[in-house]
């Protein structure tokens, strides 16, 4: 162990990892709960298979993480960074579905219809809200200056005990 002080807050790359995992959990959970509550499919177009949805989520994850990493370069990063994260996740989901349908050899008209139904329906909103919340969480991680809990005997000042 060294006596060097620990850096305050979380580093941007670590915050991006945590926020990206949070985005994935919120997006998948939100889509599942909304699909169950509305009794509707996330991608209502039949005959495409699961790959366009997977491609959409992967592209949404990539754009979300890239935009968040770019936004966390500011000192200190602003919470408005979450807005482009939400837009990037939304656009990534829609484009990923269209690209995924085209790459898997599916009907391009069905792929565009699936992308349009996600873009104009409730799934796009769920993805955007998940991106907004997870982006704000990533900024919060970097901006927080707290430190982990310590036992009384670990504190440096006698006054802190």
N, C-alpha and C positions, 0 to 999 in steps of 0.2 A: 504494500500500500504506500502511496505517496501522500505527502501533506499538501499537495497542490489542490486548490479549490476546484470543485466540480463546476462545469459550465452550467449557467442558469438556463432553464427551459430545455426543450427537445430540439435536436438538430433538424434542419429541414428534410433531409432524406428519410430520417426515422419517422418524422411526422407524416410524410407522404405515404410511407408503408402502412402506418396505422390508419390514416384517413382512407386509403384505398381499400383496405380490408373492411373498414366501416361502411364505405360506399357499397361494396359488394353485398354485405349483409343486409343493409337497408334496402337496396334495390331488389334483391331476390325475395326478402321477407315481405316487402311492400307489394311487390307484384303478386306474390302468392296470396296474401291476405285480401288484397283488392279483388283478385280473380275469384276467390272463394265468396267474398261478400257480394260481388256483383253477378256471380254465376255466369262469368264470361271468360273466354279464352284471352290470353295476353296477345297472341297472334291468331286472329280469327280465320285466316286464310288456310284452307286445307291443301294438303299435297306437297308441302315444303319440307317436312321433317324437322328435326330439332336443330340442325346445323346453322340456319340463319339466325336463330335466337342466340345461339352460343357466340357466333361471330359478332352479333350486335353488342352483346355484353362485353366481349373482349375488346372491341374497339372503343366502347364507352369507358372501360377501365383504363385503357391506354391514354385516351385523350384527357380523362379526368386527372390521372397521375401527372401527365406532362404539364398540363396547365397549372396544377397546384404547385408543382416544383418550381415552375417559372414564377408564379406569384409569390412564393415564399422567399424570393431573393431580396425583396425590399426589407428595409430595416426601420421600424418593425413592419411586418406585413399587415395589411389592412383586411378587415373582415369582408370588404367588397370583393376580395379575391374569390370568394365562394360563388359569386354570380357567374363569372366566366367558367368556373368548374362545372356548374349546373348546365350551362349552355353546351359546353363541350361534351358532357356525358349524354345529353339529349341528342345532339347531332351525331355522336358516335354510335349510339344505339340505332338510330334511324338508318344511317349510312351502312352500318355493319349488317343490318338485316338485308338491305338491298344487295350489298356486295356478297354476302353469304349465300343468298338465293341464286345469284348469278354464277358463283364459283362452283356450287354443288350441282350445277347442270339443271336446275329447276327452271320452270317457265319464268321468263323475265317479267312478264305482266303480273304474275302472281307475287313475285318478289317485290315489285314496286307497290302493288296493292297492300302487301303486308307491311312494308315500310310506311306507307301512307296511313294505314290504320293505326299504327303505333304512334306516328307523329301527331295525328289529329285526335286520337282517343286518350283514354285515361292512362295507358301505360307510359306514354311520353311524359305526362305530368308526374307520375310516380318516380320515374328515372330522374327528372329534373329536381324534384324535392329531395331525393336521396343525395344527389350531387351537391345541392346547396347545403344540406345539413352536414355532410361529410367534409365538404370544403371548409365550412366554418369551424368544424372540429379540428382540422389540420392546422388552421391559422391559430386557433386557441392553444394547441399544443406548443407551437413555436413561441407564442407570446407569453405563455405562462412562465413565471419566474419562481414558482414554488419548488420546494425540494421534498424529497421523500421523508417519511416519518423517521424520527430518531428517538432513541432511548434518552432518558435524562442524563445519563453519564456520558453520552456521546456529544453533548453540546459543548461548544468551545468556551463560551463565557460563563462565568460563575453566576452572573445575573440572570441568565436564561433558565437556570435550574429551578 
